[in-house]
């Protein structure tokens, strides 16, 4: 599959990743949900792929992205976000025309973006991974209703990097979260162009 959601999930929840500065991450972990200074009026991006998150935050080394959070959210909320999403880019054959796509994008509370998945060395893989942008009505739902737990997994990052620096990819890979293909309902898969 060229576009597939791979995630840690169970019957009720799915884990997504975000990175933040200590000012946002520490209060969120303490409260078990997002609290100020987290802003409900800004778009926030969640990623089910741990390695894509490592690529994005430079192994938690980029300013403002020093804390890696594993956010457990309800599958119902996750699927609502996907079912109400617009693709972040125009796709010929999927959208009737650019104007229709732009109208959808402006109205949708969420956005789906497909980016190349990454391997342990953060090299591009030949298939794509999900980024899900939450905006508008979706952000308070995410912060106040969907989130069931927030765990700071930053300590895992240097441990994995240490094994990679020692060229021990087997031990590094053994520490990765056990992500597997997420079973998307067919109408949602069609809407977000998964597959």
Secondary structure, DSSP 8 states (H G I E B T S, - for coil): --B--EE-B-SSEEEEEEEE-HHHHHHHHHHTS--TTS-TTS-EEEBS-HHHHHHHHTTTTSTT--EEEEEEEEHHHHHHHHHTEEESS--BTTBS-HHHHHHHHHH-SEEEEEEEEE-TT--EEEEEEEEEEE-THHHHHIIIIIEEEEEE-HHHHHHHHHHHHTT-HHHHHHTS---EE----HHHHHHTT--
